[in-house]
Amino acid sequence: MEQSGEHLIPVERATVWRSLNDPVVLARCISGCQSMEQLADDRFAATVKARVGPVRATFEVALTLTDIHPPESYVLQVEVKGKAAGFGKGLAEVALAEAEDGTTLLRYSVAGRVGGKLAQIGARLIDSAARKMADDFFSALHEALDPAADRQQSANPS
């Protein structure tokens, strides 16, 4: 599985950087996240309930940051274990650039592989689920960091 993307986030780069390293913000933005713990400056552990095609499972996730260049970039190594559901390993390169208007352009590229039952469901379903998870994460991050989104939601409750 490989994918890449970019998102414009309407706050300054330092705020985005802090948020991407804050376990509370990460837990709030990762769909299905049941827990997120920072084990060290460069390591996190999470429990995430997710559905990938017909496979539903609770996954134990280990995240390790490497090649860290605050507030510009890092490499995120991910290991996922879902018992009978299978496992996954991946690497994500994350880069933040300041835009002229004070916003932040976040670019990422991900490469990963899965095994076990997850590998049996097919690359298209894996890619689709990974794309949806990434889109959901960045939408939640945007909402968490954009003061205008908060004002708009409170002005228009559902």
C-alpha positions in Angstrom: 0.0 0.0 0.0 1.3 3.4 -0.9 -0.4 6.8 -0.8 0.4 10.5 -0.4 -1.5 13.7 0.0 -1.4 17.2 1.2 -3.7 19.3 3.4 -3.8 23.0 4.1 -4.3 23.6 7.8 -5.5 27.1 8.8 -3.0 27.7 11.6 0.7 28.4 11.9 3.2 25.6 11.5 4.3 25.5 15.2 0.8 24.8 16.3 0.4 22.0 13.8 3.7 20.5 14.9 2.7 20.6 18.6 -0.7 19.0 17.7 0.9 16.2 15.7 3.0 15.4 18.8 0.3 15.7 21.4 -1.3 12.4 22.4 -4.6 14.1 23.5 -5.0 15.8 20.1 -4.0 12.6 18.2 -6.5 10.4 20.2 -9.3 12.9 19.4 -8.4 12.9 15.7 -7.9 9.2 15.1 -11.2 7.6 14.3 -11.9 4.6 16.7 -9.0 5.5 19.0 -9.7 4.1 22.4 -6.5 5.1 24.1 -3.2 7.0 23.2 -0.2 7.1 25.5 3.1 8.9 25.0 5.8 6.5 26.2 8.8 8.8 25.4 9.4 12.0 23.4 9.5 9.9 20.2 7.2 6.9 21.0 3.5 6.4 21.4 1.2 3.5 22.0 -2.5 3.4 21.0 -5.5 1.1 20.9 -7.7 1.6 17.9 -10.9 -0.1 17.0 -11.3 -0.2 13.2 -13.0 -1.9 10.3 -11.1 -2.8 7.1 -13.5 -4.3 4.6 -15.2 -7.2 6.4 -12.6 -7.3 9.1 -13.4 -5.6 12.4 -10.8 -5.6 15.2 -9.1 -3.8 18.0 -5.6 -3.0 17.0 -2.6 -2.3 19.2 -0.5 0.4 17.6 3.1 1.3 18.2 4.3 4.6 16.8 7.9 5.7 16.7 9.1 9.1 15.4 12.5 9.2 13.6 14.5 11.7 11.6 12.9 14.5 13.6 13.4 18.1 12.4 11.1 20.4 14.5 8.9 22.0 13.3 9.4 20.9 9.7 9.3 17.1 9.4 9.6 13.6 10.8 9.3 10.0 9.8 6.6 8.0 11.5 7.2 4.2 11.9 4.0 2.3 12.6 3.5 -1.3 13.8 -0.1 -2.6 14.1 -1.2 -5.8 15.6 -4.8 -7.1 15.5 -4.5 -10.6 16.9 -6.5 -12.8 14.5 -7.2 -9.9 12.2 -3.5 -9.7 11.2 -0.8 -7.1 11.4 0.6 -4.1 9.5 3.9 -2.2 9.3 4.4 1.1 7.6 6.4 4.3 7.3 5.0 7.8 6.9 7.0 10.8 5.9 5.4 14.0 7.2 6.5 17.5 6.2 5.1 20.9 7.3 5.7 24.1 5.2 4.6 27.6 6.1 2.3 29.2 3.6 2.4 32.9 2.9 -0.9 33.6 4.6 0.2 32.1 8.0 -1.4 28.7 7.3 0.5 25.4 7.1 0.8 23.0 4.2 1.1 19.4 5.5 2.4 16.8 3.0 2.6 13.1 3.7 3.6 9.9 1.9 2.9 6.5 3.3 4.2 3.0 2.4 3.0 0.0 4.3 2.2 -3.7 4.1 -0.2 -6.0 5.9 -0.3 -9.7 6.8 -2.7 -12.2 8.1 -6.4 -11.9 7.5 -5.9 -8.3 6.5 -3.8 -9.4 3.5 -6.5 -11.7 2.4 -9.1 -9.0 1.8 -7.2 -7.4 -1.1 -5.2 -4.4 -1.9 -8.1 -2.3 -3.1 -10.0 -2.6 0.1 -6.9 -1.9 2.2 -6.0 1.2 0.1 -9.6 2.4 0.3 -9.8 2.0 4.1 -6.4 3.6 4.5 -7.4 6.6 2.4 -10.6 7.0 4.4 -8.7 6.8 7.7 -6.3 9.5 6.5 -9.1 11.7 5.2 -11.0 11.3 8.5 -7.8 12.1 10.5 -7.0 15.3 8.6 -10.6 16.5 8.7 -10.6 16.0 12.5 -7.2 17.7 12.8 -8.4 20.6 10.7 -11.5 20.9 12.9 -9.5 20.7 16.1 -7.1 23.4 15.1 -9.4 25.8 13.1 -11.0 28.4 15.5 -13.5 29.4 12.7 -14.7 25.8 12.4 -15.4 25.8 16.2 -17.4 29.0 15.9 -19.3 27.8 12.9 -20.2 24.5 14.6 -21.4 26.2 17.8 -23.4 28.7 15.7 -25.0 25.9 13.7 -25.6 23.0 16.1 -26.8 19.7 14.5 
